[in-house]
């Protein structure tokens, strides 16, 4: 019992780091994007003769069609794991990882990104602004527009793609290599999806940046609340 407070104290620097690093990246990157005009500069090459033709080419169109399929698949795996762990005592170690995947999907890409911000922040998409043939004014990510009149911030497709990094938090302590593989794979998928949405005039660079940031920070918070990497496999199940 006496070791519990010590273990909690040991986790504090890790918790601070896990929140501080992505927050610092988000703030500094947002400042740099705004200062350099990167939102417009990155999108401009894909606006050709009044259209966004590159976004209709492969693999960008395929990525758009994939949409949230892989994300929902991973979420369903989490739900199945939680149910199996609840039914079978020897699989109780699956409950918290399963709940972590389900709750992160609901709160991150679901509630925070696609419901609260996309519906109510009101940032116009690239294809909707004056610079790219639209009628609306360009807004920076911190500038709130008219609710329901702009659904650019943040990117729903990209947030769903970055969700595939979630198993990193399940394996980070027990299987670091597996954790890194999930993080790198999920991040690369999110990056590809972000490029696709930029080529299609659907989102700015900063929309995709914050899609990653919101999902990642919510994952960090849930990690410290649920501890999905703590439960060990029962001896009977391991045998």
C-alpha positions, 0 to 999 in steps of 0.5 A: 500500500505504501508504494502507491503514492510513490508510483503516482508521484513518478507518473506526474512528470510523464503526465506533464510531458504528455500534455505539454509537448502536444500543446506546445506543438499546437500553439507554435505551429498555429502561430507559424501558420498564421505568420507565414500565411501557410493556410492559404499558401498550402491550399493555393497550388491545388486550386486550378482554373476554379476547381480542385482537380487533384483531389479527385485523383488517386489516392486522395479520392480513395482516402476520402471514400474510406472516410471513417471506415477504419475508425469505426472498425477499430472502435467496434473492436474496442466495444467487442473487447469490453463486452468479452471482458465483462462476460469472461472473468479470465478476460477482464484485462480487455475491459479498460482497453476496450472502453478506452477505444470506445470512449475516445471515438465517441468524445474525440472525433465524435462529440468534440470535433464533429459536433461541437467545433465543426457545427458551431465554430463556423470557419469556412472551408477553402473552397468557400472563401473569396481567395478561392472563388467563394463568397466568404471571408477567410478566418484563422482557426482562433476566429469564430465564425457563424455557427452552421455557416462553415464546417472547416475547423477542424477536419472530421476526416483527419480526426477520424484517421488520427484516431488510429493512433489510439492503440499506442496508449494501450501498449505504450508500457507493456509493448513499446514497439507495438505502441510505436508501430500503431502511433507511426501507422495511425499518424501517417494515415492521418497525414495522408488523409490531411493531404487529401482534404487539402487537395480537395479544398475541404480543409486548411493546414491548421484544420488538420493540425488541430484535428490531430491535436484535439484527438491526441489530447483527449486520448492523453486525458482518457489514458490517465483516467482509465489506465488502459495499459495497467491490467495484466493478463490473468495467469489462467488466460496467459496459460 
